[in-house]
Amino acid sequence: LDPASQAGRELRHFLDSNADQPGGQMRKGDYFLARNDPQTALLHFQKAVAWDPYSPPFHQQLAVALSTLNRPREAVAALREACRLNPSDADSRYQLGLACNEAGDLDQARTELEKAVQLNPRHAAAWYNLGLAQNASGQTEVAIGSLLRGESAEPRDARIPYARATILARLGQGKAAA
């Protein structure tokens, strides 16, 4: 959307009109993140969190901006807070697992991804990433099982059987990989 167009001006007016509320700050952050301006987005997400520190989505979006700015440890902290605020949210756990991996903590990433699939056994992306993490840790058989669970949860996601086939091929199981 061209910000100089009529629709772009109306959108910016709408965003500015609602910027006095935490949700409005989050929408402004989303706008700037979508426009590839993570530094400005970060400022809006920080303001949303400061105004309403009890809303997990604000912490999640803050983590996205931090991750985009290559600040993975801070992203992990923001996602830990989102998980603390809503411990039954599988997606927050999933995002935390990804952030831990990005921060270089594969063991913690695996732990968080395991929690995500316990909370939501149909979370295909969590199964996929858990399988990758398990394989990276040398747990190939367990990884194959996790990838199979991911395939079952989302049979249309081609990445999952591809990852499983890659592992099987590396194990010398060409027929199974095919």
Phi and psi in degrees as a GROMACS rama.xvg file:
@    title "Ramachandran Plot"
@    xaxis  label "Phi"
@    yaxis  label "Psi"
@TYPE xy
-72.063  118.719  ASP-2
-63.1125  -20.2376  PRO-3
-86.4986  -10.8477  ALA-4
-73.582  166.733  SER-5
-57.631  -46.301  GLN-6
-64.5167  -38.819  ALA-7
-64.0151  -41.8759  GLY-8
-66.0699  -40.5041  ARG-9
-64.4476  -40.0977  GLU-10
-62.9127  -47.0216  LEU-11
-62.2532  -38.5247  ARG-12
-62.7425  -44.4992  HIS-13
-59.6641  -46.6799  PHE-14
-61.8152  -44.3431  LEU-15
-65.9823  -36.0967  ASP-16
-67.1315  -24.8309  SER-17
-106.91  7.86107  ASN-18
-75.0422  -2.07049  ALA-19
-88.7757  6.00392  ASP-20
-124.074  153.387  GLN-21
-56.4889  -41.9736  PRO-22
-63.1964  -35.0979  GLY-23
-66.5083  -38.7943  GLY-24
-64.3124  -38.8741  GLN-25
-64.6007  -42.5453  MET-26
-62.6448  -38.7264  ARG-27
-65.7207  -40.5206  LYS-28
-60.2637  -44.336  GLY-29
-60.1516  -40.5486  ASP-30
-59.8853  -48.918  TYR-31
-70.6265  -32.9282  PHE-32
-63.9536  -42.9491  LEU-33
-65.7835  -25.8623  ALA-34
-92.6126  15.3215  ARG-35
60.6485  42.2332  ASN-36
-127.659  70.9597  ASP-37
-65.5317  -26.6689  PRO-38
-67.1366  -44.274  GLN-39
-68.1621  -39.7124  THR-40
-57.8165  -43.5783  ALA-41
-56.1535  -43.2808  LEU-42
-60.2492  -41.312  LEU-43
-69.9815  -40.7974  HIS-44
-65.666  -38.7907  PHE-45
-62.287  -40.0205  GLN-46
-66.374  -41.6105  LYS-47
-60.1127  -43.1269  ALA-48
-67.064  -40.3138  VAL-49
-64.3684  -39.0473  ALA-50
-77.0815  -30.7583  TRP-51
-142.233  83.114  ASP-52
-74.0102  -0.715656  PRO-53
-103.217  7.19656  TYR-54
-104.586  109.335  SER-55
-55.0188  -38.5223  PRO-56
-59.8733  -31.3685  PRO-57
-65.9795  -41.0263  PHE-58
-66.8575  -37.451  HIS-59
-63.4523  -45.9574  GLN-60
-68.8288  -34.9729  GLN-61
-58.6593  -42.9787  LEU-62
-63.1585  -38.9252  ALA-63
-61.0209  -46.2055  VAL-64
-63.9925  -42.7676  ALA-65
-62.1705  -42.1905  LEU-66
-63.6458  -42.4309  SER-67
-61.2673  -32.272  THR-68
-87.9069  11.8476  LEU-69
60.919  46.2136  ASN-70
-124.062  64.8564  ARG-71
-63.6021  -34.9239  PRO-72
-66.3858  -38.1705  ARG-73
-69.5611  -34.9944  GLU-74
-63.2936  -41.0597  ALA-75
-60.3034  -44.7141  VAL-76
-61.7037  -42.2058  ALA-77
-64.1154  -40.0518  ALA-78
-73.2845  -32.2587  LEU-79
-61.1283  -38.4878  ARG-80
-67.1824  -41.7994  GLU-81
-59.6493  -40.8015  ALA-82
-68.1597  -37.3917  CYS-83
-64.4504  -39.9762  ARG-84
-71.9444  -30.6408  LEU-85
-139.761  78.3183  ASN-86
-65.8963  -14.4058  PRO-87
-96.3174  8.26754  SER-88
-90.0654  108.049  ASP-89
-64.1694  -35.7186  ALA-90
-67.3728  -36.3571  ASP-91
-63.2129  -41.9034  SER-92
-62.3957  -42.7112  ARG-93
-59.3532  -49.8163  TYR-94
-61.6765  -37.7483  GLN-95
-64.0067  -40.8472  LEU-96
-59.3955  -44.1837  GLY-97
-63.5399  -41.0525  LEU-98
-66.4333  -39.6716  ALA-99
-62.0776  -41.4744  CYS-100
-62.0601  -43.921  ASN-101
-61.9268  -33.4  GLU-102
-80.7057  -2.82748  ALA-103
91.2966  12.4236  GLY-104
-108.233  81.5727  ASP-105
-64.2506  -38.2501  LEU-106
-62.121  -45.4205  ASP-107
-68.3544  -35.4248  GLN-108
-59.3333  -46.8071  ALA-109
-60.9052  -43.3762  ARG-110
-60.2612  -45.5076  THR-111
-68.7139  -37.6142  GLU-112
-67.1728  -35.741  LEU-113
-63.3843  -40.2945  GLU-114
-65.0282  -38.1541  LYS-115
-61.6023  -44.1334  ALA-116
-75.5169  -23.4726  VAL-117
-68.5785  -39.9891  GLN-118
-71.2538  -35.6256  LEU-119
-141.75  92.3434  ASN-120
-63.1566  -9.07041  PRO-121
-99.8379  11.1354  ARG-122
-82.5472  88.1714  HIS-123
-59.6602  -41.8721  ALA-124
-64.3529  -34.9356  ALA-125
-67.8889  -42.0261  ALA-126
-61.0552  -43.7647  TRP-127
-59.0893  -51.6018  TYR-128
-68.9754  -33.2487  ASN-129
-63.246  -44.0455  LEU-130
-59.2855  -42.895  GLY-131
-62.8225  -42.5754  LEU-132
-66.6707  -41.3369  ALA-133
-63.9967  -42.2037  GLN-134
-63.1503  -41.3319  ASN-135
-63.7314  -24.5226  ALA-136
-91.9393  5.55358  SER-137
86.1067  9.35418  GLY-138
-96.8709  65.8328  GLN-139
-65.1273  -42.0217  THR-140
-65.8992  -42.2857  GLU-141
-64.2711  -39.2236  VAL-142
-61.9395  -43.6406  ALA-143
-60.6694  -41.4495  ILE-144
-61.8205  -42.2233  GLY-145
-65.0079  -41.5068  SER-146
-65.6692  -36.6011  LEU-147
-62.4399  -39.1818  LEU-148
-64.5267  -38.9146  ARG-149
-64.9239  -41.6235  GLY-150
-61.8793  -39.8301  GLU-151
-64.8715  -38.6985  SER-152
-72.4986  -33.7566  ALA-153
-143.986  82.0353  GLU-154
-65.9797  -14.6424  PRO-155
-89.6007  -4.12588  ARG-156
-86.6407  102.787  ASP-157
-66.6773  -21.1304  ALA-158
-62.7196  -34.3114  ARG-159
-69.3274  -53.5238  ILE-160
-65.6596  -29.1778  PRO-161
-62.8456  -44.5903  TYR-162
-62.7382  -42.2889  ALA-163
-64.2403  -42.1682  ARG-164
-62.6661  -38.938  ALA-165
-62.121  -44.411  THR-166
-63.3659  -46.7132  ILE-167
-61.0042  -40.454  LEU-168
-62.8861  -40.6964  ALA-169
-67.1338  -25.3761  ARG-170
-84.3971  0.890389  LEU-171
80.1909  17.8291  GLY-172
-102.718  68.1455  GLN-173
-59.2198  -41.9963  GLY-174
-62.9305  -46.6204  LYS-175
-64.3057  -36.6699  ALA-176
-65.4826  -40.9199  ALA-177
